[in-house]
Amino acid sequence: MMKLTVKFFFIALILGQQVLGQATVLQKHISVCDHDSSVIPLPDQQGFLISISDSTLLDYPKGTILTMASEDLGREFAKDFEYYYHIDGVLYMVHSGGGVVYAYDRETLERIDDSFYHHNQYSGIPFSYDDQIYLYGGQGLFMKKNFITRYDFALREWLEQETTGQRPEVTIDQAGIAVGDYFYVIVDRIQTDNREQFSNQRDVPLNYDIYRLDLTQWHWQLMGQVNPDLADRIQALEVNDHGFLNGNDLWVISSGGLFQLDFVHNNVTEYESRYPLDDDHALSISNIGDGFMGLYCDSKNEINLLALSAADLEDLKVGSETLYQANLDLYYNTIVKVIGLLFLTVLVLILVNELRFEQRLVLRLKSRGVLFKSRNIKVFSDLEVEVLMALATGQEVSFGAVEDMVSDQNDSQSVRIKKRERLLRLLQEKIATLFNHEPDERENYLQVYTHQTDKRSRMLRLHPDFFKVM
């Protein structure tokens, strides 16, 4: 996967005179290119920090040797601190699995956290915003992640940053950069482990999605997809250990070329990747002025310097094109959601207005609610509501059915009748009160009639002038 701190030798922004003796100094401490070291640029183009043993670092060109305490390292090594941040002239280094944090101000290297080695965000994307340091995604504890953690300088601990919107796919095949108030991420929808199940991986198209996180609102948005042909030229992120940041752009070195990704302006510029500017020589570069300075491994597998001016870079330029196409699914889904929301709003407004001007009692079957002039009526007892809902559902209910609702199993017939009459009388009085009817104005809100086939049975139904069923 592509990492923002390069695995091998990521050179800092250094002045020209300082670079001339650089290869010799590096060769003294790192004899071959496959030496397992980390190289981290220092702030303000002051040089870089190189791991030269399990617990020591070299500040170049200052020449200071820094030692990490064994009790702080535990079973980890100096080279394992691959995530770095520059804030107010201070270098912050975080363990490659997250957790432990070191600060270096060119005088003192010290551990500043009360955390532990998380081992939970390997291959994540570090970024800073508003003088705070963050770590996105990664993998650990047998799972891939797509959350963000933030280091709290006051608490000296990492906290999860809450976000909204559509998070990127869970993957480690990713790269990203923070520009202004936004954090951009490019991810491969088909992850490495899933891609390996295909016998011919070249038959499986790369699917790059680009997401943007608004750092003021912490809201994710899917911006679109990279054209498959362009994605194939950039190559799979997981095999690309060479990436670096230059201003507001993310640069990627692959066998297909050198690519400058401008997320803000939705543009990508392609350059030829001639020797030693190719991914076969573990090249690590950084910008200096309008050009680049870097290291590469020669045929003897030794470190050499590379200087590339802006004019040299222009000569290698192949062309520019659109980086990603706007997500049509997102576009149409948004339109559908907006239309659906508008339609729902209209329905709600119609319903609210209808209920507001409705002069009858409204019985809502689904919620078993009673409304009057759009207000919920709580004056009815549970038993009274049960009778009203039975009338609303069945349209008519016998006296016997009402008596079954209000009576106990051992009640005599006379007791059953008294309970039914009392219930219906209270219902009539409460309904009359709601309509503000005087005694001489009261109607039979619950109409009584004789069953058509069984003349002995008396039935109840709702008076349609006073009730509406919904």
MIMAR-381463 format. One record per residue (C-alpha): residue number from 1; x, y, z; residue in three letters. Coordinates in nm, 2 decimals. Layout:
! residues N
ATOM  num       u       v       w  residuo
ATOM  NUM       X       Y       Z      Ala
...
END
This chain:
! residues 470
ATOM  num       u       v       w  residuo
ATOM    1    0.00    0.00    0.00      Met
ATOM    2    0.11    0.36   -0.05      Met
ATOM    3    0.22    0.54    0.27      Lys
ATOM    4    0.27    0.91    0.32      Leu
ATOM    5    0.59    0.84    0.50      Thr
ATOM    6    0.79    0.64    0.26      Val
ATOM    7    0.92    0.30    0.38      Lys
ATOM    8    1.28    0.35    0.27      Phe
ATOM    9    1.44    0.69    0.24      Phe
ATOM   10    1.21    0.99    0.25      Phe
ATOM   11    1.43    1.30    0.21      Ile
ATOM   12    1.34    1.63    0.38      Ala
ATOM   13    1.34    1.98    0.22      Leu
ATOM   14    1.71    2.07    0.24      Ile
ATOM   15    1.91    2.36    0.11      Leu
ATOM   16    2.14    2.29   -0.18      Gly
ATOM   17    2.48    2.33    0.00      Gln
ATOM   18    2.36    2.10    0.28      Gln
ATOM   19    2.28    1.82    0.03      Val
ATOM   20    2.62    1.79   -0.13      Leu
ATOM   21    2.77    1.57    0.15      Gly
ATOM   22    2.45    1.39    0.22      Gln
ATOM   23    2.53    1.07    0.04      Ala
ATOM   24    2.86    1.03    0.21      Thr
ATOM   25    2.70    1.08    0.56      Val
ATOM   26    2.42    0.84    0.48      Leu
ATOM   27    2.66    0.58    0.33      Gln
ATOM   28    2.85    0.59    0.66      Lys
ATOM   29    2.55    0.49    0.86      His
ATOM   30    2.35    0.29    0.60      Ile
ATOM   31    2.58    0.08    0.38      Ser
ATOM   32    2.32   -0.07    0.15      Val
ATOM   33    1.98    0.02    0.02      Cys
ATOM   34    1.80   -0.27    0.17      Asp
ATOM   35    1.90   -0.17    0.52      His
ATOM   36    1.58   -0.16    0.72      Asp
ATOM   37    1.58    0.21    0.82      Ser
ATOM   38    1.34    0.49    0.84      Ser
ATOM   39    1.40    0.84    0.71      Val
ATOM   40    1.18    1.13    0.84      Ile
ATOM   41    1.21    1.49    0.72      Pro
ATOM   42    1.26    1.76    0.98      Leu
ATOM   43    1.04    2.07    0.99      Pro
ATOM   44    1.13    2.39    0.80      Asp
ATOM   45    1.38    2.22    0.56      Gln
ATOM   46    1.63    2.16    0.84      Gln
ATOM   47    1.73    1.80    0.74      Gly
ATOM   48    1.60    1.46    0.83      Phe
ATOM   49    1.60    1.20    1.11      Leu
ATOM   50    1.73    0.85    1.02      Ile
ATOM   51    1.71    0.54    1.23      Ser
ATOM   52    2.06    0.39    1.25      Ile
ATOM   53    2.01    0.12    1.51      Ser
ATOM   54    1.73   -0.05    1.71      Asp
ATOM   55    1.71    0.25    1.95      Ser
ATOM   56    1.91    0.54    1.80      Thr
ATOM   57    1.84    0.81    1.54      Leu
ATOM   58    2.07    1.04    1.35      Leu
ATOM   59    1.98    1.41    1.31      Asp
ATOM   60    2.13    1.51    0.97      Tyr
ATOM   61    2.30    1.74    0.89      Pro
ATOM   62    2.33    1.85    1.26      Lys
ATOM   63    2.50    1.51    1.34      Gly
ATOM   64    2.33    1.46    1.67      Thr
ATOM   65    2.27    1.10    1.78      Ile
ATOM   66    1.95    1.06    1.97      Leu
ATOM   67    1.86    0.76    2.19      Thr
ATOM   68    1.51    0.62    2.27      Met
ATOM   69    1.48    0.48    2.62      Ala
ATOM   70    1.45    0.10    2.64      Ser
ATOM   71    1.16    0.13    2.88      Glu
ATOM   72    0.97    0.34    2.63      Asp
ATOM   73    1.05    0.12    2.33      Leu
ATOM   74    0.98   -0.22    2.50      Gly
ATOM   75    0.98   -0.47    2.21      Arg
ATOM   76    0.96   -0.20    1.94      Glu
ATOM   77    1.23   -0.03    1.74      Phe
ATOM   78    1.33    0.33    1.64      Ala
ATOM   79    1.25    0.25    1.28      Lys
ATOM   80    0.89    0.16    1.37      Asp
ATOM   81    0.79    0.53    1.42      Phe
ATOM   82    0.69    0.59    1.06      Glu
ATOM   83    0.40    0.84    1.11      Tyr
ATOM   84    0.52    1.20    1.14      Tyr
ATOM   85    0.38    1.55    1.17      Tyr
ATOM   86    0.53    1.90    1.16      His
ATOM   87    0.36    2.16    1.39      Ile
ATOM   88    0.52    2.49    1.49      Asp
ATOM   89    0.87    2.37    1.41      Gly
ATOM   90    0.83    2.05    1.61      Val
ATOM   91    0.85    1.70    1.47      Leu
ATOM   92    0.60    1.46    1.62      Tyr
ATOM   93    0.65    1.09    1.55      Met
ATOM   94    0.39    0.82    1.61      Val
ATOM   95    0.44    0.44    1.62      His
ATOM   96    0.34    0.27    1.29      Ser
ATOM   97    0.06    0.09    1.48      Gly
ATOM   98   -0.06    0.40    1.66      Gly
ATOM   99   -0.04    0.50    2.03      Gly
ATOM  100    0.31    0.61    2.15      Val
ATOM  101    0.41    0.97    2.05      Val
ATOM  102    0.75    1.13    2.05      Tyr
ATOM  103    0.83    1.50    2.00      Ala
ATOM  104    1.16    1.64    1.87      Tyr
ATOM  105    1.24    2.02    1.87      Asp
ATOM  106    1.60    1.98    1.74      Arg
ATOM  107    1.72    1.99    2.10      Glu
ATOM  108    1.53    1.72    2.29      Thr
ATOM  109    1.37    1.40    2.19      Leu
ATOM  110    1.10    1.29    2.44      Glu
ATOM  111    0.80    1.07    2.47      Arg
ATOM  112    0.49    1.29    2.54      Ile
ATOM  113    0.20    1.04    2.58      Asp
ATOM  114    0.05    0.83    2.85      Asp
ATOM  115   -0.08    0.58    2.59      Ser
ATOM  116    0.05    0.24    2.48      Phe
ATOM  117    0.14    0.06    2.16      Tyr
ATOM  118   -0.20    0.02    2.00      His
ATOM  119   -0.10   -0.21    1.71      His
ATOM  120   -0.43   -0.12    1.56      Asn
ATOM  121   -0.36    0.13    1.28      Gln
ATOM  122   -0.08   -0.01    1.06      Tyr
ATOM  123   -0.08    0.14    0.71      Ser
ATOM  124   -0.30    0.43    0.81      Gly
ATOM  125   -0.28    0.78    0.68      Ile
ATOM  126   -0.15    1.05    0.92      Pro
ATOM  127   -0.26    1.41    0.88      Phe
ATOM  128   -0.27    1.73    1.08      Ser
ATOM  129   -0.53    2.01    1.11      Tyr
ATOM  130   -0.56    2.31    1.33      Asp
ATOM  131   -0.24    2.21    1.52      Asp
ATOM  132   -0.39    1.87    1.60      Gln
ATOM  133   -0.26    1.53    1.48      Ile
ATOM  134   -0.48    1.26    1.34      Tyr
ATOM  135   -0.45    0.91    1.21      Leu
ATOM  136   -0.70    0.76    0.96      Tyr
ATOM  137   -0.77    0.40    0.89      Gly
ATOM  138   -0.52    0.12    0.88      Gly
ATOM  139   -0.53   -0.23    1.01      Gln
ATOM  140   -0.46   -0.42    1.33      Gly
ATOM  141   -0.60   -0.69    1.56      Leu
ATOM  142   -0.71   -0.88    1.25      Phe
ATOM  143   -0.94   -0.61    1.12      Met
ATOM  144   -0.92   -0.32    0.87      Lys
ATOM  145   -1.03    0.02    0.99      Lys
ATOM  146   -1.19    0.34    0.85      Asn
ATOM  147   -1.22    0.55    1.16      Phe
ATOM  148   -1.01    0.85    1.27      Ile
ATOM  149   -0.82    0.89    1.59      Thr
ATOM  150   -0.70    1.22    1.74      Arg
ATOM  151   -0.42    1.27    1.98      Tyr
ATOM  152   -0.52    1.49    2.27      Asp
ATOM  153   -0.22    1.69    2.39      Phe
ATOM  154   -0.39    1.78    2.72      Ala
ATOM  155   -0.50    1.42    2.80      Leu
ATOM  156   -0.19    1.27    2.65      Arg
ATOM  157   -0.40    1.00    2.49      Glu
ATOM  158   -0.57    0.91    2.16      Trp
ATOM  159   -0.95    0.96    2.12      Leu
ATOM  160   -1.18    0.85    1.83      Glu
ATOM  161   -1.29    1.15    1.62      Gln
ATOM  162   -1.67    1.13    1.55      Glu
ATOM  163   -1.77    1.18    1.18      Thr
ATOM  164   -2.09    1.17    0.98      Thr
ATOM  165   -2.17    1.09    0.62      Gly
ATOM  166   -2.05    0.81    0.39      Gln
ATOM  167   -1.72    0.68    0.52      Arg
ATOM  168   -1.46    0.54    0.27      Pro
ATOM  169   -1.45    0.16    0.21      Glu
ATOM  170   -1.27   -0.03    0.47      Val
ATOM  171   -0.93   -0.10    0.31      Thr
ATOM  172   -0.56   -0.05    0.35      Ile
ATOM  173   -0.51    0.01   -0.02      Asp
ATOM  174   -0.53    0.39    0.02      Gln
ATOM  175   -0.35    0.72    0.03      Ala
ATOM  176   -0.46    1.07    0.14      Gly
ATOM  177   -0.37    1.43    0.21      Ile
ATOM  178   -0.51    1.72    0.41      Ala
ATOM  179   -0.56    2.04    0.21      Val
ATOM  180   -0.70    2.35    0.38      Gly
ATOM  181   -1.02    2.25    0.56      Asp
ATOM  182   -1.05    1.92    0.38      Tyr
ATOM  183   -0.90    1.57    0.40      Phe
ATOM  184   -0.89    1.37    0.07      Tyr
ATOM  185   -0.86    0.99    0.05      Val
ATOM  186   -0.82    0.77   -0.25      Ile
ATOM  187   -0.91    0.40   -0.19      Val
ATOM  188   -0.93    0.08   -0.39      Asp
ATOM  189   -1.28   -0.08   -0.36      Arg
ATOM  190   -1.13   -0.43   -0.43      Ile
ATOM  191   -0.89   -0.49   -0.15      Gln
ATOM  192   -0.56   -0.67   -0.18      Thr
ATOM  193   -0.67   -0.99   -0.01      Asp
ATOM  194   -0.98   -1.00   -0.23      Asn
ATOM  195   -0.79   -0.94   -0.55      Arg
ATOM  196   -0.55   -1.23   -0.48      Glu
ATOM  197   -0.84   -1.48   -0.51      Gln
ATOM  198   -0.85   -1.42   -0.89      Phe
ATOM  199   -0.61   -1.63   -1.10      Ser
ATOM  200   -0.53   -1.35   -1.33      Asn
ATOM  201   -0.52   -1.03   -1.13      Gln
ATOM  202   -0.47   -0.82   -1.45      Arg
ATOM  203   -0.83   -0.92   -1.54      Asp
ATOM  204   -0.96   -0.75   -1.23      Val
ATOM  205   -1.00   -0.38   -1.29      Pro
ATOM  206   -0.88   -0.13   -1.02      Leu
ATOM  207   -1.16    0.06   -0.87      Asn
ATOM  208   -1.04    0.39   -0.71      Tyr
ATOM  209   -1.29    0.60   -0.52      Asp
ATOM  210   -1.21    0.94   -0.39      Ile
ATOM  211   -1.37    1.07   -0.07      Tyr
ATOM  212   -1.35    1.41    0.10      Arg
ATOM  213   -1.39    1.49    0.47      Leu
ATOM  214   -1.49    1.84    0.57      Asp
ATOM  215   -1.27    1.91    0.87      Leu
ATOM  216   -1.49    2.19    1.00      Thr
ATOM  217   -1.80    1.96    1.01      Gln
ATOM  218   -1.63    1.62    1.01      Trp
ATOM  219   -1.86    1.50    0.74      His
ATOM  220   -1.76    1.25    0.47      Trp
ATOM  221   -1.87    1.27    0.11      Gln
ATOM  222   -1.80    1.04   -0.19      Leu
ATOM  223   -1.66    1.27   -0.46      Met
ATOM  224   -1.64    1.01   -0.75      Gly
ATOM  225   -1.45    0.74   -0.92      Gln
ATOM  226   -1.11    0.74   -1.10      Val
ATOM  227   -1.13    0.64   -1.47      Asn
ATOM  228   -1.03    0.27   -1.49      Pro
ATOM  229   -0.77    0.34   -1.76      Asp
ATOM  230   -0.60    0.60   -1.54      Leu
ATOM  231   -0.63    0.37   -1.23      Ala
ATOM  232   -0.45    0.10   -1.43      Asp
ATOM  233   -0.17    0.34   -1.51      Arg
ATOM  234   -0.13    0.45   -1.15      Ile
ATOM  235   -0.12    0.08   -1.05      Gln
ATOM  236   -0.25   -0.08   -0.73      Ala
ATOM  237   -0.19    0.12   -0.42      Leu
ATOM  238   -0.08   -0.18   -0.21      Glu
ATOM  239    0.23   -0.25   -0.43      Val
ATOM  240    0.33    0.12   -0.43      Asn
ATOM  241    0.55    0.20   -0.13      Asp
ATOM  242    0.66    0.53   -0.29      His
ATOM  243    0.45    0.84   -0.24      Gly
ATOM  244    0.52    1.19   -0.11      Phe
ATOM  245    0.34    1.52   -0.05      Leu
ATOM  246    0.43    1.84   -0.23      Asn
ATOM  247    0.23    2.14   -0.12      Gly
ATOM  248   -0.14    2.06   -0.19      Asn
ATOM  249   -0.07    1.76   -0.41      Asp
ATOM  250    0.00    1.39   -0.36      Leu
ATOM  251    0.26    1.24   -0.59      Trp
ATOM  252    0.28    0.87   -0.67      Val
ATOM  253    0.57    0.68   -0.83      Ile
ATOM  254    0.47    0.36   -1.00      Ser
ATOM  255    0.59    0.14   -1.29      Ser
ATOM  256    0.35    0.33   -1.51      Gly
ATOM  257    0.50    0.67   -1.44      Gly
ATOM  258    0.51    0.96   -1.20      Leu
ATOM  259    0.16    1.10   -1.12      Phe
ATOM  260    0.07    1.43   -0.96      Gln
ATOM  261   -0.27    1.41   -0.80      Leu
ATOM  262   -0.45    1.74   -0.74      Asp
ATOM  263   -0.76    1.66   -0.55      Phe
ATOM  264   -0.87    2.03   -0.51      Val
ATOM  265   -0.88    2.10   -0.88      His
ATOM  266   -0.97    1.74   -0.98      Asn
ATOM  267   -0.67    1.71   -1.20      Asn
ATOM  268   -0.39    1.45   -1.25      Val
ATOM  269   -0.06    1.52   -1.43      Thr
ATOM  270    0.15    1.23   -1.56      Glu
ATOM  271    0.53    1.23   -1.60      Tyr
ATOM  272    0.77    0.97   -1.75      Glu
ATOM  273    0.94    0.76   -1.48      Ser
ATOM  274    1.29    0.72   -1.63      Arg
ATOM  275    1.58    0.58   -1.43      Tyr
ATOM  276    1.64    0.65   -1.16      Pro
ATOM  277    1.30    0.81   -1.13      Leu
ATOM  278    1.11    0.48   -1.11      Asp
ATOM  279    0.98    0.25   -0.84      Asp
ATOM  280    1.23   -0.03   -0.90      Asp
ATOM  281    1.51    0.16   -0.72      His
ATOM  282    1.34    0.24   -0.39      Ala
ATOM  283    1.35    0.61   -0.47      Leu
ATOM  284    1.25    0.86   -0.20      Ser
ATOM  285    1.21    1.22   -0.29      Ile
ATOM  286    1.10    1.55   -0.16      Ser
ATOM  287    1.04    1.89   -0.31      Asn
ATOM  288    1.30    2.17   -0.28      Ile
ATOM  289    1.19    2.50   -0.44      Gly
ATOM  290    1.02    2.41   -0.77      Asp
ATOM  291    1.21    2.09   -0.81      Gly
ATOM  292    1.29    1.77   -0.63      Phe
ATOM  293    1.58    1.62   -0.43      Met
ATOM  294    1.60    1.26   -0.34      Gly
ATOM  295    1.79    0.93   -0.31      Leu
ATOM  296    1.80    0.62   -0.52      Tyr
ATOM  297    1.97    0.29   -0.52      Cys
ATOM  298    2.22    0.24   -0.80      Asp
ATOM  299    2.34   -0.09   -0.96      Ser
ATOM  300    2.57   -0.15   -0.67      Lys
ATOM  301    2.28   -0.13   -0.43      Asn
ATOM  302    2.42    0.19   -0.27      Glu
ATOM  303    2.26    0.52   -0.20      Ile
ATOM  304    2.30    0.81   -0.45      Asn
ATOM  305    2.17    1.16   -0.48      Leu
ATOM  306    1.91    1.27   -0.73      Leu
ATOM  307    1.84    1.64   -0.82      Ala
ATOM  308    1.56    1.72   -1.05      Leu
ATOM  309    1.48    2.08   -1.15      Ser
ATOM  310    1.14    2.22   -1.25      Ala
ATOM  311    1.27    2.23   -1.61      Ala
ATOM  312    1.37    1.87   -1.59      Asp
ATOM  313    1.03    1.78   -1.46      Leu
ATOM  314    0.86    1.97   -1.74      Glu
ATOM  315    1.06    1.78   -2.00      Asp
ATOM  316    0.92    1.45   -1.85      Leu
ATOM  317    0.56    1.57   -1.86      Lys
ATOM  318    0.33    1.34   -2.06      Val
ATOM  319    0.00    1.53   -2.01      Gly
ATOM  320   -0.29    1.61   -1.78      Ser
ATOM  321   -0.65    1.49   -1.74      Glu
ATOM  322   -0.94    1.48   -1.50      Thr
ATOM  323   -0.86    1.28   -1.19      Leu
ATOM  324   -1.21    1.15   -1.11      Tyr
ATOM  325   -1.56    1.15   -1.25      Gln
ATOM  326   -1.84    1.28   -1.03      Ala
ATOM  327   -2.03    0.99   -0.88      Asn
ATOM  328   -2.35    0.97   -1.08      Leu
ATOM  329   -2.50    0.72   -0.84      Asp
ATOM  330   -2.44    0.97   -0.57      Leu
ATOM  331   -2.59    1.25   -0.79      Tyr
ATOM  332   -2.90    1.05   -0.88      Tyr
ATOM  333   -2.94    0.92   -0.52      Asn
ATOM  334   -2.92    1.27   -0.39      Thr
ATOM  335   -3.19    1.38   -0.64      Ile
ATOM  336   -3.41    1.09   -0.54      Val
ATOM  337   -3.36    1.16   -0.18      Lys
ATOM  338   -3.44    1.53   -0.22      Val
ATOM  339   -3.75    1.45   -0.43      Ile
ATOM  340   -3.85    1.19   -0.17      Gly
ATOM  341   -3.80    1.43    0.11      Leu
ATOM  342   -4.00    1.70   -0.07      Leu
ATOM  343   -4.28    1.46   -0.14      Phe
ATOM  344   -4.28    1.34    0.23      Leu
ATOM  345   -4.28    1.71    0.34      Thr
ATOM  346   -4.57    1.78    0.12      Val
ATOM  347   -4.76    1.48    0.25      Leu
ATOM  348   -4.69    1.58    0.61      Val
ATOM  349   -4.80    1.94    0.55      Leu
ATOM  350   -5.12    1.81    0.38      Ile
ATOM  351   -5.18    1.58    0.67      Leu
ATOM  352   -5.10    1.85    0.93      Val
ATOM  353   -5.33    2.10    0.76      Asn
ATOM  354   -5.60    1.84    0.72      Glu
ATOM  355   -5.58    1.75    1.09      Leu
ATOM  356   -5.56    2.11    1.19      Arg
ATOM  357   -5.89    2.20    1.01      Phe
ATOM  358   -6.06    1.86    1.08      Glu
ATOM  359   -6.35    1.93    1.32      Gln
ATOM  360   -6.40    1.56    1.40      Arg
ATOM  361   -6.22    1.33    1.64      Leu
ATOM  362   -5.95    1.14    1.45      Val
ATOM  363   -5.89    0.78    1.54      Leu
ATOM  364   -5.55    0.66    1.42      Arg
ATOM  365   -5.54    0.28    1.40      Leu
ATOM  366   -5.17    0.23    1.36      Lys
ATOM  367   -5.06    0.44    1.66      Ser
ATOM  368   -5.39    0.38    1.85      Arg
ATOM  369   -5.40    0.76    1.90      Gly
ATOM  370   -5.70    1.00    1.93      Val
ATOM  371   -5.65    1.35    1.79      Leu
ATOM  372   -5.87    1.65    1.79      Phe
ATOM  373   -5.76    1.96    1.59      Lys
ATOM  374   -5.42    1.80    1.54      Ser
ATOM  375   -5.36    1.76    1.91      Arg
ATOM  376   -5.32    1.42    2.09      Asn
ATOM  377   -5.60    1.36    2.33      Ile
ATOM  378   -5.50    1.19    2.65      Lys
ATOM  379   -5.83    1.21    2.84      Val
ATOM  380   -5.96    0.87    2.74      Phe
ATOM  381   -5.87    0.56    2.95      Ser
ATOM  382   -5.70    0.26    2.80      Asp
ATOM  383   -6.03    0.07    2.81      Leu
ATOM  384   -6.21    0.36    2.64      Glu
ATOM  385   -5.95    0.38    2.37      Val
ATOM  386   -5.99    0.00    2.32      Glu
ATOM  387   -6.36    0.04    2.26      Val
ATOM  388   -6.31    0.33    2.02      Leu
ATOM  389   -6.05    0.14    1.83      Met
ATOM  390   -6.28   -0.17    1.81      Ala
ATOM  391   -6.55    0.05    1.67      Leu
ATOM  392   -6.30    0.21    1.43      Ala
ATOM  393   -6.18   -0.12    1.31      Thr
ATOM  394   -6.50   -0.32    1.29      Gly
ATOM  395   -6.73   -0.03    1.22      Gln
ATOM  396   -6.99   -0.18    1.46      Glu
ATOM  397   -6.97   -0.36    1.79      Val
ATOM  398   -7.24   -0.54    1.99      Ser
ATOM  399   -7.33   -0.46    2.34      Phe
ATOM  400   -7.22   -0.80    2.44      Gly
ATOM  401   -6.87   -0.74    2.29      Ala
ATOM  402   -6.84   -0.42    2.49      Val
ATOM  403   -6.95   -0.60    2.81      Glu
ATOM  404   -6.67   -0.86    2.74      Asp
ATOM  405   -6.42   -0.58    2.73      Met
ATOM  406   -6.52   -0.41    3.06      Val
ATOM  407   -6.62   -0.71    3.27      Ser
ATOM  408   -6.45   -0.97    3.47      Asp
ATOM  409   -6.50   -1.34    3.42      Gln
ATOM  410   -6.71   -1.39    3.74      Asn
ATOM  411   -6.93   -1.08    3.69      Asp
ATOM  412   -7.31   -1.14    3.69      Ser
ATOM  413   -7.51   -1.02    3.39      Gln
ATOM  414   -7.65   -0.72    3.58      Ser
ATOM  415   -7.29   -0.62    3.68      Val
ATOM  416   -7.18   -0.66    3.32      Arg
ATOM  417   -7.46   -0.43    3.20      Ile
ATOM  418   -7.38   -0.16    3.47      Lys
ATOM  419   -7.01   -0.16    3.37      Lys
ATOM  420   -7.10   -0.13    3.00      Arg
ATOM  421   -7.35    0.16    3.06      Glu
ATOM  422   -7.10    0.34    3.28      Arg
ATOM  423   -6.83    0.31    3.02      Leu
ATOM  424   -7.05    0.44    2.74      Leu
ATOM  425   -7.19    0.72    2.96      Arg
ATOM  426   -6.84    0.84    3.04      Leu
ATOM  427   -6.73    0.82    2.68      Leu
ATOM  428   -7.03    1.03    2.57      Gln
ATOM  429   -6.95    1.29    2.84      Glu
ATOM  430   -6.59    1.32    2.75      Lys
ATOM  431   -6.67    1.35    2.38      Ile
ATOM  432   -6.93    1.62    2.45      Ala
ATOM  433   -6.67    1.81    2.65      Thr
ATOM  434   -6.42    1.80    2.37      Leu
ATOM  435   -6.68    1.94    2.13      Phe
ATOM  436   -6.78    2.19    2.40      Asn
ATOM  437   -7.14    2.09    2.36      His
ATOM  438   -7.40    2.20    2.62      Glu
ATOM  439   -7.63    1.93    2.76      Pro
ATOM  440   -7.91    2.02    2.53      Asp
ATOM  441   -7.67    2.02    2.23      Glu
ATOM  442   -7.53    1.67    2.28      Arg
ATOM  443   -7.57    1.41    2.01      Glu
ATOM  444   -7.55    1.03    2.02      Asn
ATOM  445   -7.18    1.02    1.94      Tyr
ATOM  446   -7.20    0.64    1.97      Leu
ATOM  447   -7.50    0.55    1.77      Gln
ATOM  448   -7.72    0.26    1.90      Val
ATOM  449   -7.92    0.04    1.66      Tyr
ATOM  450   -8.07   -0.31    1.62      Thr
ATOM  451   -7.89   -0.58    1.44      His
ATOM  452   -8.06   -0.64    1.10      Gln
ATOM  453   -8.09   -1.02    1.13      Thr
ATOM  454   -8.09   -1.07    1.51      Asp
ATOM  455   -8.34   -0.82    1.64      Lys
ATOM  456   -8.25   -0.91    2.00      Arg
ATOM  457   -7.89   -0.78    1.95      Ser
ATOM  458   -7.82   -0.41    2.00      Arg
ATOM  459   -7.52   -0.26    1.82      Met
ATOM  460   -7.29    0.04    1.85      Leu
ATOM  461   -7.12    0.24    1.57      Arg
ATOM  462   -6.94    0.57    1.55      Leu
ATOM  463   -7.14    0.87    1.44      His
ATOM  464   -6.97    0.98    1.11      Pro
ATOM  465   -7.03    1.35    1.18      Asp
ATOM  466   -6.80    1.33    1.48      Phe
ATOM  467   -6.54    1.07    1.40      Phe
ATOM  468   -6.28    1.01    1.13      Lys
ATOM  469   -6.08    0.69    1.10      Val
ATOM  470   -5.72    0.70    0.97      Met
END
